[in-house]
């Protein structure tokens, strides 16, 4: 297993683990509660840290597809957060919020699967 990470890489890994944990709590728990809002905010902060640090990691020395997934995740969590804060679009803000947050969690899981294949030699 290759865990030779820079300081930015370790920060990225910590953000990922935080987002995985808080996102799971948000997904399985009751919606709209104080706990949901608290862990949702923690998920938002963790995802911001994860994706902003991802934009600074250059294994190949260029901007390539994992960076675009980070941009897509940032767009998804931004739209989901704005919808829940403004309650707009009025007719279906909940659907947009749910779709964006689930999509961002899927992207997080996908990035984790990719990292396992990159880091574990026998895979």
N, C-alpha and C positions, 0 to 999 in steps of 0.2 A: 504494500500500500504506500502510495506516494503522498506524503503530507508536508512536503517542503513548500510552505506558503510564506508570502510576504506579510508584513503587518496589515496591509490592506486586505489581503486574502483571509487572514484570521478574523478581521472585522466583518468581512463579507460572510464567512462561515457562521459567526455568532449571530448576525442578523438573520441568516437563513434558518438557523435552529430556533430562534425566537419566533420567527414568522410561522414556521411549521407548527410549533406548540400552540401559539395563540390562535392561529387560523383554525386548527382542529377544535379548540374549545369553542370558538365562535360558531363553527359549522354544526356541531352536535348539540349545542345548548339551545335553550329557549330564546326566541328572537324578541327584540325590543326591550329586554330587561336592562337593569343597570349593569349587571355583569356582562351582558352582550355588548353594551356600549363601551365599557371599560376595556374589555379584551379586544373589541374592534379597533379602538384607538391604538392599543399596543400593537395589534397586527398592522395597522397603517404605518406606524413609526418603524416597525421591523422591516416591512416591505420597502419603505423608502430607503432605509439604510442598506438593505440587500441590493436593491436595484441601482442605487446611486454608486455604491462601491463596485458593482459589476461593470459599470461604465468605465471604471478606471483600471480594470484588470486586462492586460494585453499579453496573453501567452504567445500569440503569433505576431505581435507587433502591429496589428491592424484591427480595425473595426469590422467585425464579422457577425454571423447570425446570432450567437448568444447575446451580443449587445443589442440587437434588434428585439430579442425577446424581453430584455430588460426595459427597453423603451415601451414596448407593448404593455408590459405589466404596469409601468408607471402611468400610462394612459388609462388603463383599466381601473386602477385604484383611485386615480384622480376623478374619473367620471363617477365611479361608485360613491366616493365620499361626497362629491358635490351634490349628487342626487339626494342622498340621505339628509344632508344639511339644509338644502333649499326646498326639499319636497317637490322638486320639479323634474321632469314633466309631471304635472299634477295627477294625471290619470294612471300612470304606470311607473312612478319613481321607484317603488319597491322592486318591481321586476328588473329594472335597469340596475339597481343597487345589487341585487342578488346575482344577476348574470355577471356583472363586472367583478364582484368579489370571488365568485366561484371560478371564473376564468383566471383571475390572478393566482388563486391557490393551485389550479391545474398547472399554470406556468412554473410555479415554485416547485411542485412535485416533479415536473418534467426536467427542470434544471438539476434537481437532485439525482434523478436517474442518470442523466448525462454525466454528472460528476462521478458517480459510482463507476461507470464504465471507463472514465478517464483515469481514475485513481487506483482502481483495483486491477493489478496486473493480469490475473488469470481470466478476466472478462475481456 
